[in-house]
Amino acid sequence: MKFSVYQISRLGGRERNEDRMGYAYTRESGLFVLADGMGGHPEGAMAAQLALQTFSAYFQKAANPTVREVPEFLSSALMAAHHQIIRYASEKGMLDTPRTTIVAAVMERSHMHWVHCGDSRLYIVRDGELLTRTRDHSYMEQQAHLGRATQHINRNILFTCLGSPAKPVFDLSGPIQLQQGDRVLLCSDGLWGTVKDHEIATELGRHPLEQSVPDLVELALKRGGPRCDNVTVLAMEWETPEEFQSTRVSTEDIDDGVFASTIQSGVPDPTIEDMDDEAIERSIAEINEAIRRTAEKNA
């Protein structure tokens, strides 16, 4: 398996960067993850970090060296990440829970599956044309899909995310068979909020990742101005062996059982069992009880 990868995150006009991203791979499987901690709630950066670390821990456990059932892996990792955030808030007795969006993709045998919750996006671009992208879990995107006017709707209002007391809504997509030269881009809304879809596709098709991705980020920062959101992008280009360049990532020399990652580890327990609906409901009850106790204490 051979691919190019480029990642960048810029603060923009915010006081702190609450976006997180990273990738991991074995000899025959790759995981790409991006999370955007949500403002208006406490510790968005922690929520995003917990989400990435949980996906990484699940991937390290499941990829031997491939993931047996990719859709099931993605949905289980997402729900486990949600539970980690809920548990973190419960243990700290927080009045409000940290929250984050998430988009994650797994690539195996030139096929890609992905999952997303919220408005962090995944784009797949082929020959400079947009092949597909995720649809945001926002009221604006929902109304646009129904053909209704959206001028009066705040694009930042989401109806689901990780960390909310409500069970998250998420979409699983794929598989798509990648072709040589296909580009896959994961990004926070700091990018797509000011750069249009066709501009992203055109720029990705025009230049190598190491040029097109920074150019897109700089364009977003310029258009966003002094109040620009964090801008974070993780991009990958799929390559067949015939087109491989020596400066890019190759997993062919990696032995079975070897795991590489740019995602910091250490917070979630890699042995966390998959969470079923009953377990999720228990975790929601725990955080609600913690909120009640804290409210009584402060009364």
Secondary structure as GFF3:
##gff-version 3
##sequence-region A 1 299
A	DSSP	beta_strand	2	10	.	.	.	ID=ss1
A	DSSP	beta_strand	19	25	.	.	.	ID=ss2
A	DSSP	beta_strand	29	37	.	.	.	ID=ss3
A	DSSP	alpha_helix	44	62	.	.	.	ID=ss4
A	DSSP	alpha_helix	70	92	.	.	.	ID=ss5
A	DSSP	beta_strand	100	108	.	.	.	ID=ss6
A	DSSP	beta_strand	111	117	.	.	.	ID=ss7
A	DSSP	beta_strand	121	126	.	.	.	ID=ss8
A	DSSP	beta_strand	129	133	.	.	.	ID=ss9
A	DSSP	alpha_helix	139	145	.	.	.	ID=ss10
A	DSSP	beta_strand	171	177	.	.	.	ID=ss11
A	DSSP	beta_strand	183	187	.	.	.	ID=ss12
A	DSSP	alpha_helix	189	192	.	.	.	ID=ss13
A	DSSP	alpha_helix	197	206	.	.	.	ID=ss14
A	DSSP	alpha_helix	209	224	.	.	.	ID=ss15
A	DSSP	three_ten_helix	225	227	.	.	.	ID=ss16
A	DSSP	beta_strand	231	239	.	.	.	ID=ss17
A	DSSP	three_ten_helix	241	243	.	.	.	ID=ss18
A	DSSP	beta_strand	249	250	.	.	.	ID=ss19
A	DSSP	beta_strand	260	261	.	.	.	ID=ss20
A	DSSP	alpha_helix	277	298	.	.	.	ID=ss21
###
